[in-house]
Amino acid sequence: MSAFLISQILIAIAILFDLISFQFKERKKIVGCLCIAGTLISVHFILLQQYTSSGLMALAVIRYFLSMFTTSKSVMSIFIIFSLFFTAFTYTGLASLISCIGAVMQTIAAFCQHDKKLRKLMIIGTSFWLLNNYLVGSPAAVAMEILFIASNLIGYYRFHIKPDLKSH
């Protein structure tokens, strides 16, 4: 089996965790699922020899894990700085910059205290990862990001729009 095929299988598994992540209301459950998905996605990028993306995703796993216990802006700032340094160290072109922007946006999201803002910022960050995945030629990862955005929007509707509609 080729490295590319294995990478696409890993993304298929990550999709499951991404889809269920935003169907939870509690941020710890959301980011717990994102930790598992992030690990699979990081390995996927290694198999595609996309080291900036892989490193940023590995850093995201640590970030998601820590964000289950703290929403400290100081910790968030450390992760943003690490993302910038890692990108500079592994820079290979446009995809490196795009994945870095996605990682920074998702870092800010992960340290939000409330899921409503977390969801909005994750959509922005995910949009950059979607572009990155297109540029690096991973169709399953493109599909994953589209599904991730859709799942996030469904969760946002269920928890933040639908209850408001009932109260009117």
Secondary structure by P-SEA (a helix, b strand, c coil): ccaaaaaaaaaaaaaaaaaaccccccaaaaaaaaaaaaaaaaaaaaaacaaaaaaaaaaaaaaaaaaaccccaaaaaaaaaaaaaaaaaacccaaaaaaaaaaaaaaaaaacccaaaaaaaaaaaaaaaaaaaaaaccaaaaaaaaaaaaaaaaaaaacccaaaaaac
